[in-house]
Amino acid sequence: MNCGFVAIIGRPNVGKSTLMNHLIKQKISITSRKPQTTRHRILGINTTPEGQVIYLDTPGMHNNQARALNRHLNRTADSSLLGVNLVIWLLDGLYWHEYDAMIFKKLEQAGLPVILAVNKIDKVKDKTELLAFFADAQVRFPFEHIVPISALKGTNLPELENLVLPLLPEGELIYPEDQITDRPERFLAAEIIREKLTRRLGDELPYELTVEIERYQELPTITKIYAIIWVARPGQKIIVVGKDGEMLKKSRY
C-alpha cells in the first residue's frame, strides 16, 4: 500500500479546511468565511484498500508579521512542510497573490513534490482561461499535477485523490484504519464552539477569542460539555454574550 503525509497549504481563507473535510468525508477542521479560522495543524486520515493518506490542514500563509498571532500561524504553517511526503497547494481562482512568491521559495527549499489545486473553478465562466493559467503555472514551478477543483462542491476531488496516492511511498498503515484524526474529542468540541461563534459574530468577533473545555462529561444518553470562552478585553465579553445572553443562545451547535 501507499501511505504518507500530505500538507495542504495556501493563503488564508482559500478553502483548505473545506477541502480536507471533503477528502476525508468527515468534519474535522472548522470553517468560516473569516481568515485565520484555522489556528492549529490538524490531521485528517483517509484509509482505503489502496493505502492511507494523512492530510495536514494548516493555517494560511501570509506576509503580515505585525501581530503575534500572525507570526504564530506562519510558524505553524511553515513547520507543516517538515516530515511530509507531498504538498497540495490550494489557490483561490485564476490569479497569483503577492505572497505567492514567498510560497514558491518555501516549496523550492522544501524540495517536495507539489500538486497545484486551483479552487472555485465553478466561478470561472470562460474555461479557456484555465489552459493559459495552467501553462503559466507550469513555467513558474515544476508541479507534479495541476488540478481544477471546487472544494465546496466536490468537483474533481476523486481525480485529485487518484493523483495523490501514487506519489506517496509504499509502506504499512501509519494509523489504525478506523482512525480519522489525531485530535481528542475535547479539542474538536472546543473548535466547533469557536466555529459557531466565528460564523455568528462575523466581523465583530475579536481574533484573540479562544475556547477552553473545562469539563467533558459523557453520560449514557448525553454528553455534557462545559466550556470557557476567553477574550482579550472586558469590552469584548459583551459582544460574545449579547444582551441577556442572546448571542450565546444563537451560537449553540
C-alpha contacts under 8 A as a table, 3 or more apart, distances in Angstrom:
res1	aa1	res2	aa2	distance
1	M	49	P	7.93
1	M	50	E	5.53
1	M	51	G	4.68
1	M	52	Q	7.71
1	M	170	E	5.40
1	M	171	G	5.76
1	M	172	E	6.62
1	M	173	L	7.93
2	N	50	E	6.76
2	N	51	G	4.73
2	N	52	Q	6.48
2	N	165	L	6.23
2	N	166	P	6.89
2	N	168	L	5.56
2	N	169	P	5.36
2	N	170	E	4.19
2	N	171	G	5.83
2	N	172	E	7.76
3	C	51	G	5.44
3	C	52	Q	4.65
3	C	53	V	5.74
3	C	54	I	7.83
3	C	165	L	7.48
3	C	168	L	5.78
3	C	169	P	5.92
3	C	170	E	5.98
3	C	171	G	5.85
3	C	172	E	6.90
3	C	173	L	6.41
3	C	174	I	7.20
4	G	52	Q	6.71
4	G	53	V	5.55
4	G	54	I	6.09
4	G	84	V	7.19
4	G	85	N	6.03
4	G	86	L	7.99
4	G	168	L	5.43
4	G	169	P	6.44
4	G	174	I	7.87
5	F	53	V	6.16
5	F	54	I	4.70
5	F	55	Y	5.96
5	F	56	L	7.25
5	F	83	G	7.67
5	F	84	V	4.79
5	F	85	N	5.40
5	F	86	L	6.61
5	F	168	L	7.84
6	V	53	V	6.98
6	V	54	I	5.98
6	V	55	Y	4.76
6	V	56	L	6.02
6	V	84	V	5.82
6	V	85	N	6.05
6	V	86	L	4.80
6	V	87	V	5.45
6	V	88	I	6.94
7	A	55	Y	5.86
7	A	56	L	4.66
7	A	57	D	6.60
7	A	58	T	7.32
7	A	80	S	6.37
7	A	81	L	6.61
7	A	84	V	6.58
7	A	86	L	6.49
7	A	87	V	4.86
7	A	88	I	6.12
8	I	16	K	6.40
8	I	20	M	7.92
8	I	55	Y	6.89
8	I	56	L	5.86
8	I	57	D	5.50
8	I	58	T	6.39
8	I	87	V	6.05
8	I	88	I	4.81
8	I	89	W	6.00
8	I	90	L	6.96
9	I	16	K	7.01
9	I	57	D	7.36
9	I	58	T	6.13
9	I	59	P	7.70
9	I	60	G	6.85
9	I	61	M	7.41
9	I	77	A	7.42
9	I	87	V	7.19
9	I	88	I	6.27
9	I	89	W	5.02
9	I	90	L	6.15
10	G	14	V	6.85
10	G	16	K	7.32
10	G	60	G	5.63
10	G	61	M	5.90
10	G	89	W	5.61
10	G	90	L	5.21
10	G	91	L	6.42
11	R	14	V	6.14
11	R	60	G	4.59
11	R	61	M	4.81
11	R	62	H	6.07
11	R	90	L	7.93
11	R	91	L	7.55
11	R	99	Y	7.97
11	R	100	D	7.99
12	P	35	P	5.34
12	P	36	Q	6.15
12	P	59	P	6.92
12	P	60	G	3.83
12	P	61	M	6.18
12	P	62	H	7.00
13	N	16	K	7.41
13	N	33	R	6.72
13	N	34	K	6.77
13	N	35	P	4.91
13	N	36	Q	7.11
13	N	37	T	7.97
13	N	60	G	6.93
14	V	90	L	6.90
14	V	91	L	6.47
14	V	92	D	5.21
14	V	119	N	7.60
15	G	18	T	5.17
15	G	19	L	6.08
15	G	90	L	7.62
15	G	92	D	7.79
15	G	119	N	7.65
15	G	151	A	6.74
15	G	152	L	7.86
16	K	19	L	5.11
16	K	20	M	6.33
16	K	57	D	6.46
16	K	58	T	7.55
16	K	90	L	6.81
17	S	20	M	5.20
17	S	21	N	6.19
17	S	29	S	5.38
17	S	30	I	6.71
17	S	31	T	6.19
17	S	38	T	7.55
17	S	57	D	6.07
18	T	21	N	5.23
18	T	22	H	6.31
18	T	29	S	7.49
18	T	31	T	6.57
18	T	151	A	6.07
18	T	152	L	6.36
19	L	22	H	5.27
19	L	23	L	6.16
19	L	151	A	4.76
19	L	152	L	7.13
20	M	23	L	5.00
20	M	24	I	6.24
20	M	29	S	7.51
20	M	44	G	6.90
20	M	55	Y	6.87
20	M	56	L	7.99
20	M	57	D	6.66
21	N	24	I	5.52
21	N	25	K	5.68
21	N	26	Q	5.33
21	N	27	K	5.07
21	N	28	I	6.10
21	N	29	S	6.54
21	N	44	G	7.72
22	H	25	K	4.78
22	H	26	Q	6.78
22	H	27	K	7.85
22	H	151	A	7.05
22	H	152	L	7.84
22	H	154	G	6.96
23	L	46	N	7.46
23	L	157	L	7.12
23	L	161	E	7.67
24	I	44	G	6.39
24	I	45	I	6.43
24	I	46	N	5.11
24	I	180	I	7.60
26	Q	180	I	7.92
27	K	30	I	7.35
28	I	42	I	7.93
28	I	44	G	6.85
28	I	181	T	7.44
28	I	188	L	7.24
29	S	38	T	7.43
29	S	42	I	7.10
29	S	57	D	7.44
29	S	191	E	7.96
30	I	37	T	7.32
30	I	38	T	7.05
30	I	191	E	6.50
30	I	192	I	6.44
30	I	195	E	5.83
31	T	37	T	6.60
31	T	38	T	7.60
31	T	195	E	6.61
32	S	35	P	7.79
32	S	37	T	6.58
32	S	195	E	6.91
32	S	198	T	6.91
32	S	199	R	5.98
33	R	199	R	7.59
34	K	37	T	6.20
34	K	198	T	7.50
34	K	202	G	7.12
34	K	203	D	7.94
35	P	60	G	7.86
36	Q	39	R	6.45
36	Q	59	P	6.53
36	Q	60	G	6.61
37	T	59	P	7.81
37	T	195	E	7.75
37	T	198	T	7.92
38	T	41	R	7.96
38	T	58	T	6.87
38	T	59	P	5.13
38	T	60	G	7.63
39	R	58	T	7.55
39	R	59	P	5.50
39	R	73	L	6.22
40	H	58	T	6.55
40	H	59	P	6.53
40	H	73	L	7.73
40	H	76	T	7.00
41	R	56	L	6.30
41	R	57	D	5.70
41	R	58	T	4.92
41	R	59	P	7.01
41	R	76	T	6.78
41	R	77	A	7.43
41	R	80	S	7.23
42	I	56	L	5.55
42	I	57	D	5.19
42	I	58	T	6.84
42	I	181	T	7.59
42	I	182	D	7.65
42	I	183	R	7.35
43	L	54	I	6.40
43	L	55	Y	5.63
43	L	56	L	4.74
43	L	57	D	6.44
43	L	180	I	7.93
43	L	181	T	5.27
43	L	182	D	6.05
43	L	183	R	7.55
44	G	54	I	5.75
44	G	55	Y	5.06
44	G	56	L	6.42
44	G	57	D	7.59
44	G	180	I	5.61
44	G	181	T	4.88
44	G	182	D	7.69
45	I	52	Q	7.11
45	I	53	V	5.98
45	I	54	I	4.52
45	I	55	Y	6.23
45	I	175	Y	7.96
45	I	179	Q	6.75
45	I	180	I	4.52
45	I	181	T	5.69
46	N	52	Q	5.73
46	N	53	V	5.28
46	N	54	I	6.35
46	N	55	Y	7.86
46	N	180	I	6.59
47	T	50	E	7.95
47	T	51	G	5.96
47	T	52	Q	4.34
47	T	53	V	6.45
47	T	177	E	5.71
47	T	178	D	7.73
48	T	51	G	5.35
48	T	52	Q	6.21
51	G	165	L	7.32
51	G	173	L	7.22
52	Q	173	L	6.32
52	Q	174	I	7.60
53	V	165	L	7.11
56	L	80	S	7.33
58	T	76	T	7.25
58	T	77	A	5.36
58	T	80	S	6.97
59	P	73	L	5.79
59	P	74	N	7.19
59	P	76	T	6.90
59	P	77	A	5.43
60	G	73	L	7.33
60	G	74	N	7.33
60	G	77	A	6.78
61	M	73	L	7.65
61	M	74	N	5.73
61	M	77	A	6.40
61	M	78	D	7.96
61	M	103	I	7.81
62	H	74	N	6.98
62	H	99	Y	6.27
63	N	99	Y	6.37
64	N	67	R	7.44
64	N	70	N	6.53
64	N	71	R	7.80
65	Q	68	A	7.31
65	Q	70	N	5.78
65	Q	71	R	5.36
66	A	70	N	7.19
66	A	71	R	7.61
67	R	70	N	5.30
67	R	71	R	6.50
68	A	71	R	5.13
68	A	72	H	6.22
69	L	72	H	5.08
69	L	73	L	6.17
70	N	73	L	5.14
70	N	74	N	6.15
71	R	74	N	5.16
71	R	75	R	6.29
72	H	75	R	5.19
72	H	76	T	6.25
73	L	76	T	5.03
73	L	77	A	6.14
74	N	77	A	5.08
74	N	78	D	6.06
75	R	78	D	5.09
75	R	79	S	6.09
76	T	79	S	5.27
76	T	80	S	6.51
77	A	80	S	5.31
77	A	81	L	7.51
78	D	81	L	5.84
78	D	82	L	7.81
79	S	82	L	5.49
80	S	83	G	7.56
80	S	84	V	7.41
81	L	84	V	6.01
81	L	87	V	7.69
81	L	110	A	6.94
82	L	110	A	7.87
84	V	87	V	7.56
85	N	112	L	6.75
85	N	113	P	7.46
85	N	167	L	7.95
85	N	168	L	6.31
85	N	169	P	7.78
86	L	112	L	5.98
86	L	113	P	5.34
86	L	114	V	6.02
86	L	115	I	7.85
86	L	164	V	7.94
86	L	167	L	7.21
86	L	168	L	7.16
87	V	112	L	6.90
87	V	113	P	6.37
87	V	114	V	4.73
87	V	115	I	6.24
88	I	114	V	5.81
88	I	115	I	4.84
88	I	116	L	5.91
88	I	117	A	6.59
89	W	114	V	6.94
89	W	115	I	6.21
89	W	116	L	4.94
89	W	117	A	5.95
90	L	116	L	6.24
90	L	117	A	4.87
90	L	118	V	5.95
90	L	119	N	6.50
91	L	94	L	7.72
91	L	116	L	7.43
91	L	117	A	6.25
91	L	118	V	4.88
91	L	119	N	5.70
92	D	95	Y	7.51
92	D	118	V	6.31
92	D	119	N	5.16
92	D	120	K	6.48
93	G	118	V	5.95
93	G	119	N	5.63
93	G	120	K	5.83
93	G	121	I	6.55
93	G	124	V	7.72
94	L	118	V	7.22
94	L	129	E	7.91
94	L	130	L	7.31
94	L	133	F	6.45
95	Y	133	F	7.94
96	W	100	D	6.39
97	H	100	D	5.29
97	H	101	A	7.88
98	E	101	A	6.36
99	Y	102	M	5.42
99	Y	103	I	6.77
100	D	103	I	4.88
100	D	104	F	6.19
101	A	104	F	5.11
101	A	105	K	6.51
102	M	105	K	5.13
102	M	106	K	6.33
103	I	106	K	5.00
103	I	107	L	6.17
104	F	107	L	5.19
104	F	108	E	6.18
104	F	141	F	7.56
105	K	108	E	5.10
105	K	109	Q	6.22
106	K	109	Q	5.20
106	K	110	A	6.18
107	L	110	A	4.99
107	L	111	G	6.24
107	L	112	L	6.88
108	E	111	G	5.35
108	E	112	L	7.79
113	P	143	F	7.06
113	P	144	E	6.29
113	P	167	L	7.87
114	V	142	P	8.00
114	V	143	F	5.33
114	V	144	E	5.74
114	V	145	H	7.44
115	I	143	F	5.70
115	I	144	E	5.50
115	I	145	H	4.99
115	I	146	I	5.92
115	I	147	V	7.60
116	L	143	F	6.55
116	L	144	E	7.95
116	L	145	H	6.32
116	L	146	I	4.71
116	L	147	V	6.28
117	A	146	I	5.92
117	A	147	V	4.88
117	A	148	P	5.83
117	A	149	I	6.47
118	V	121	I	7.00
118	V	146	I	7.44
118	V	147	V	6.11
118	V	148	P	4.68
118	V	149	I	5.82
118	V	150	S	7.96
119	N	148	P	6.22
119	N	149	I	4.95
119	N	150	S	5.11
119	N	151	A	6.44
120	K	123	K	5.78
120	K	124	V	7.51
120	K	148	P	7.99
120	K	149	I	6.34
120	K	150	S	4.64
120	K	151	A	7.04
120	K	152	L	7.88
121	I	124	V	5.11
121	I	148	P	6.16
121	I	149	I	5.89
121	I	150	S	5.84
122	D	125	K	7.62
122	D	150	S	6.48
124	V	127	K	6.41
126	D	129	E	5.86
126	D	130	L	7.95
127	K	130	L	5.46
127	K	131	L	7.69
128	T	131	L	5.68
128	T	132	A	7.09
129	E	132	A	5.36
129	E	133	F	6.22
130	L	133	F	5.14
130	L	134	F	6.00
131	L	134	F	5.11
131	L	135	A	6.15
132	A	135	A	5.21
132	A	136	D	6.31
133	F	136	D	5.12
133	F	137	A	6.12
134	F	137	A	4.97
134	F	138	Q	6.20
134	F	146	I	6.90
135	A	138	Q	5.27
135	A	139	V	6.53
136	D	139	V	5.24
136	D	140	R	6.46
137	A	140	R	5.10
137	A	141	F	6.38
138	Q	141	F	5.38
138	Q	142	P	5.79
138	Q	143	F	6.31
139	V	142	P	7.19
143	F	146	I	6.77
145	H	163	L	7.69
147	V	156	N	7.74
147	V	160	L	6.81
148	P	156	N	7.04
149	I	154	G	7.31
149	I	155	T	5.21
149	I	156	N	5.24
149	I	157	L	6.57
150	S	153	K	5.41
150	S	154	G	5.56
150	S	155	T	4.82
150	S	156	N	7.14
150	S	157	L	7.74
151	A	154	G	5.16
151	A	155	T	6.75
151	A	157	L	7.35
152	L	155	T	7.98
154	G	157	L	5.57
156	N	159	E	5.14
156	N	160	L	6.31
157	L	160	L	4.89
157	L	161	E	6.20
158	P	161	E	5.06
158	P	162	N	6.24
159	E	162	N	5.13
159	E	163	L	6.50
160	L	163	L	5.22
160	L	164	V	6.38
161	E	164	V	5.09
161	E	165	L	6.59
162	N	165	L	6.00
162	N	166	P	7.48
163	L	166	P	6.33
163	L	167	L	7.21
164	V	167	L	5.59
164	V	168	L	6.99
165	L	168	L	5.48
166	P	169	P	7.74
173	L	176	P	6.88
173	L	177	E	7.42
175	Y	179	Q	6.62
176	P	179	Q	5.49
179	Q	182	D	7.79
183	R	187	F	6.35
183	R	188	L	6.98
184	P	187	F	5.48
184	P	188	L	6.61
185	E	188	L	5.01
185	E	189	A	6.05
186	R	189	A	5.12
186	R	190	A	6.31
186	R	213	I	6.41
186	R	216	Y	6.83
187	F	190	A	5.18
187	F	191	E	6.27
187	F	213	I	7.71
188	L	191	E	5.06
188	L	192	I	6.19
189	A	192	I	5.19
189	A	193	I	6.37
189	A	213	I	7.69
189	A	225	I	7.92
190	A	193	I	5.26
190	A	194	R	6.29
190	A	211	V	5.50
190	A	212	E	6.18
190	A	213	I	6.10
190	A	227	A	7.36
191	E	194	R	4.99
191	E	195	E	6.08
191	E	211	V	7.35
192	I	195	E	4.95
192	I	196	K	6.33
192	I	253	Y	7.70
193	I	196	K	5.27
193	I	197	L	6.39
193	I	211	V	7.25
193	I	251	S	7.91
193	I	252	R	7.58
193	I	253	Y	7.24
194	R	197	L	5.15
194	R	198	T	6.05
194	R	209	L	7.99
194	R	210	T	6.76
194	R	211	V	6.32
195	E	198	T	5.01
195	E	199	R	6.14
196	K	199	R	5.24
196	K	200	R	6.01
196	K	251	S	5.35
196	K	252	R	6.97
196	K	253	Y	6.90
197	L	200	R	5.13
197	L	201	L	5.87
197	L	205	L	7.69
197	L	240	V	7.58
197	L	251	S	5.80
198	T	201	L	5.49
198	T	202	G	5.71
198	T	205	L	6.42
199	R	202	G	5.53
200	R	250	K	7.71
200	R	251	S	6.24
201	L	204	E	5.43
201	L	205	L	5.32
201	L	240	V	7.65
202	G	205	L	5.82
203	D	206	P	7.91
204	E	239	I	7.29
205	L	209	L	7.43
205	L	239	I	7.52
205	L	240	V	7.56
206	P	209	L	5.74
206	P	231	V	7.45
206	P	232	A	7.90
206	P	236	Q	7.28
208	E	231	V	6.11
208	E	232	A	5.97
209	L	229	I	7.06
209	L	230	W	5.61
209	L	231	V	4.70
209	L	232	A	6.90
210	T	229	I	5.96
210	T	230	W	5.29
210	T	231	V	6.81
211	V	227	A	6.71
211	V	228	I	5.72
211	V	229	I	4.62
211	V	230	W	6.04
212	E	227	A	5.62
212	E	228	I	5.10
212	E	229	I	6.48
212	E	230	W	7.63
213	I	216	Y	7.02
213	I	225	I	7.13
213	I	226	Y	5.97
213	I	227	A	4.36
213	I	228	I	6.25
214	E	225	I	7.83
214	E	226	Y	5.45
214	E	227	A	5.33
214	E	228	I	6.58
215	R	224	K	7.97
215	R	225	I	5.97
215	R	226	Y	5.01
215	R	227	A	7.07
216	Y	223	T	7.30
216	Y	224	K	6.07
216	Y	225	I	4.78
216	Y	226	Y	6.42
217	Q	223	T	5.65
217	Q	224	K	5.03
217	Q	225	I	6.30
218	E	222	I	6.50
218	E	223	T	4.39
218	E	224	K	6.37
219	L	222	I	5.22
219	L	223	T	5.55
219	L	224	K	7.52
231	V	234	P	7.37
231	V	236	Q	6.30
231	V	237	K	6.57
232	A	236	Q	7.18
233	R	236	Q	5.57
233	R	237	K	7.30
234	P	237	K	5.49
234	P	238	I	7.71
235	G	238	I	5.89
235	G	239	I	7.44
236	Q	239	I	5.22
236	Q	240	V	6.57
237	K	240	V	5.23
237	K	241	V	6.08
238	I	241	V	5.28
238	I	242	G	5.54
238	I	243	K	7.57
239	I	242	G	5.46
239	I	247	M	7.88
240	V	247	M	6.36
240	V	248	L	6.83
241	V	244	D	7.60
241	V	245	G	4.96
241	V	246	E	6.80
241	V	247	M	5.36
241	V	248	L	5.44
242	G	245	G	5.03
242	G	246	E	5.27
242	G	247	M	4.66
242	G	248	L	7.00
243	K	246	E	5.67
243	K	247	M	7.28
245	G	248	L	5.57
245	G	249	K	6.48
246	E	249	K	5.12
246	E	250	K	6.27
247	M	250	K	5.14
247	M	251	S	6.20
248	L	251	S	5.08
248	L	252	R	6.53
249	K	252	R	5.64
